[in-house]
Amino acid sequence: MLGAQNSSHAHFTTDRSSFYFSKEVQVNTGIIRSYDEDLNLNRAGSSTARLRVTSGTTYSDQLFSVENTTSTTSSGIVRLKSLTASSGPFIRVVDFIRSNNQLRGYIALNPYAVQYSTSSDYRLKRNVTPMENSIDRIKLLKPS
């Protein structure tokens, strides 16, 4: 059944379990939303081609991949933009988190710089030798 069920929306209703459209679905506003549930986009016949949009978080069952055949000096392939207007502390834009939810590093920015933060483990380094007279070497530097 197709018809107005209230003053704000036109409703599609059926006694079937789902709707099937044999042609593409187009929307003029570019907005497709769920009334009161998480929005799930699934590809038929695939158990991994899914995208789930929830409140504040988007989940994908596949790896995130961005490919571009055009290379320019004026724009990057991937752009991360913070909409927070802050002139103060760094704002984290990328977190590196293990499956046990432990933060292992992040990339942050403020209007003046980008900050890369990660842990460093001395046990993983090779060919590490202590420097002798390191303070004396620094004092010899005479920048112009």
C-alpha positions in Angstrom: 0.0 0.0 0.0 1.2 3.5 -0.8 -0.2 6.5 0.8 0.0 9.3 3.3 -0.2 7.9 6.9 0.4 11.3 8.5 1.1 14.9 7.5 4.9 14.5 7.2 5.6 11.3 5.3 4.3 9.0 2.5 4.4 5.4 3.7 5.1 2.2 1.8 3.6 -0.8 3.6 3.4 -4.5 2.7 2.6 -7.8 4.2 5.9 -9.2 2.8 9.2 -9.4 4.7 11.0 -6.9 2.4 10.7 -4.6 -0.6 12.5 -5.4 -3.9 13.3 -2.7 -6.4 14.4 -3.9 -9.9 15.8 -0.5 -10.7 18.0 2.0 -8.9 16.7 4.1 -6.1 17.4 7.8 -6.4 16.8 10.5 -3.8 17.0 14.2 -4.6 18.4 15.2 -1.2 21.1 12.6 -1.0 19.8 11.5 2.4 18.7 7.9 3.1 18.0 7.3 6.8 16.4 4.9 9.2 13.5 6.0 11.3 14.6 4.5 14.6 17.1 1.7 13.9 20.7 1.5 12.8 21.1 1.8 9.0 22.6 -1.3 7.4 23.8 -1.5 3.8 24.3 -5.1 2.7 25.3 -6.6 -0.7 23.2 -9.6 -1.6 25.1 -12.9 -1.7 28.0 -11.6 0.4 28.5 -12.2 4.1 31.2 -9.5 4.3 30.0 -6.7 2.1 28.2 -4.7 4.8 28.3 -1.2 6.1 26.5 -0.4 9.4 25.9 3.2 10.3 25.0 3.8 14.0 24.9 6.8 16.3 28.4 8.3 16.0 30.1 5.2 14.6 30.3 3.5 11.2 31.3 -0.2 11.0 32.5 -2.0 7.9 33.1 -5.8 7.7 35.8 -5.2 5.0 39.2 -3.4 5.0 39.1 0.3 4.2 40.7 0.9 0.9 41.1 4.1 -1.1 42.5 4.1 -4.6 43.1 7.0 -6.9 44.7 7.1 -10.4 45.0 10.9 -10.3 48.0 12.4 -8.5 48.2 16.2 -7.9 50.2 18.4 -5.6 47.1 20.3 -4.5 45.0 17.6 -3.0 45.7 14.3 -1.1 44.0 11.0 -1.9 42.7 10.8 1.6 41.6 13.9 3.5 40.8 14.1 7.2 39.2 17.3 8.3 38.4 18.4 11.8 35.4 20.6 12.0 36.3 21.7 15.5 37.7 25.2 15.5 40.5 25.0 18.1 43.6 27.1 18.4 44.7 25.3 21.6 45.4 21.7 22.3 45.9 18.9 19.7 42.7 17.2 18.4 43.1 13.4 17.7 42.0 12.6 14.1 43.3 9.0 13.8 43.6 6.4 16.7 45.4 3.1 16.3 43.7 0.6 18.6 44.3 -3.1 19.1 41.4 -5.6 19.2 41.5 -5.4 23.0 40.7 -1.7 22.8 44.2 -0.6 23.9 45.3 2.6 22.3 48.7 2.1 20.6 49.2 5.5 19.0 47.4 8.4 17.3 47.7 11.2 14.9 46.6 14.6 16.2 46.5 18.1 14.8 46.0 21.7 15.8 46.0 24.8 13.5 49.9 24.8 13.4 51.2 21.3 13.5 50.5 17.6 13.1 51.5 15.3 16.0 52.4 11.6 15.7 52.3 9.7 19.0 53.2 6.1 19.5 54.8 3.9 22.0 58.5 2.9 21.7 59.9 -0.2 23.2 63.7 -0.3 23.8 63.6 -4.2 23.6 62.6 -4.0 19.9 65.5 -1.8 18.9 68.7 -3.2 17.4 72.3 -1.9 17.3 71.6 0.5 20.2 74.8 1.9 21.7 75.1 4.4 24.4 76.5 7.8 23.4 79.5 9.0 25.3 79.9 12.7 26.0 76.6 13.5 24.4 76.1 16.7 26.3 79.5 17.9 25.2 78.6 17.1 21.6 75.4 19.2 21.9 77.3 22.1 23.4 79.7 22.1 20.4 76.8 22.8 18.0 76.7 26.5 17.1 73.7 27.2 14.9 73.9 30.4 12.9 
